[in-house]
Amino acid sequence: MSIIEARQLSKSFMQAVKDPGLKGAVKHLFIPKHIEKIAVQPLDLTVEAGETVAYVGPNGAGKSTTLKMLTGILVPSSGTVTVNGISPHKNRMQNAAQIGAVFGQRTQLWWDIPITESFSLLKDIYQIPDSVYKTNLEQFIELLGMNEFIHLSARKLSLGQRMRADLAASLLHNPPILYLDEPTIGLDVSVKQKIREFIKKINLEQQTTVMLTTHDLGDIEDLCKRLIIIDHGSIIYDGSLQEVKSRFATERVIFFQVSSPLPDLFRKLKQSDGMKLDIQSELEFSVSFDRYEYTASEVVSRVMEHGEVVDFRMEDASIEQVIKSVYDGKLNLNSSRNSEGELVSCL
């Protein structure tokens, strides 16, 4: 069942155009001039209940604008959107009661009172039953490790502590939908992992629908099965994360440790088309190759012909490399591979 449904949803803003200096400011006062800035092109979007969706794109692509329309903060310029059966901007109170939202640079906690009192105020605002509030609070304190700072005011918290408290605050009322905008920005590895584990647990146990925007590709790989990429306000890919990796993450790297130097091999690999040699030391090196041109066994065999291999390991290309290629304009996601493994456009 679709819990989020958007049809031809778009958003544009009018931006003032002023000439420089005082003269330009005075001129604009009497003869204002504006241009239309399209933040989100008409798009169709459907999210099923219980899904975890990564909504990614470069800065200014329209990610946060889309999220703000789904939360009811912004009114769409055109198109329709329903979230759990209601229009977010037309029924803001109803919509607020059924969603949780964490925006990395903003907090919903009261700045000068203890976290526990902020949670208590949210309990009254959302009219959360005592039993539900107590159960959720105890669970969140344990899972997010909030015991050490639960009695501190928000202004005294570190960024990692505040993000954990904000995440707990957004889920106290058991919302069926959770929006996360850069939830792990600026956090250390330990706190990131704690937040990711918590989100996965909530999604698994309560079937909470999660929509995530982030520049941290670790969040995507750890949390999401579906990937939507937006660029210049338009969705350019919508599909499974695994499909993107299998279709476009073509580069593999094999790391070798050998028993003695292999200068002849190094010379041949440097001259080889389709293979890239990276030397860490005389006895340690890596070979990068396109898995559609060479098999891993071919690469390993070539190395073993020249000497004894003590150890080796292989890594596939990460989703980060694929998305970076999209951002840089080096990869067209509307393409597929022919029988020879070459990318051809589907347009």
Secondary structure, 3 states (H helix, E strand, C coil): CEEEEEEEEEEEEEEECCCCHHHHHHHHHHCCCEEEEEEEEEEEEEEECCCEEEEECCCCCCHHHHHHHHHCCCCCCEEEEEECCECCCCCHHHHHHCEEEEECCCCCCCCCCEHHHHHHHHHHHHCCCHHHHHHHHHHHHHHHCCCCCCCCEHHHCCHHHHHHHHHHHHHCCCCCEEEEECCCCCCCHHHHHHHHHHHHHHHHHHCCEEEEECCCHHHHHHHCCEEEEEECCEEEEEEEHHHHHHHHCCEEEEEEEECCCCHHHHHHHHHCCCEEEEECCCCEEEEEEECCCCCHHHHHHHHHCCCCEEEEEEEECCHHHHHHHHHCCCCCCCEEECCCCCEEECC
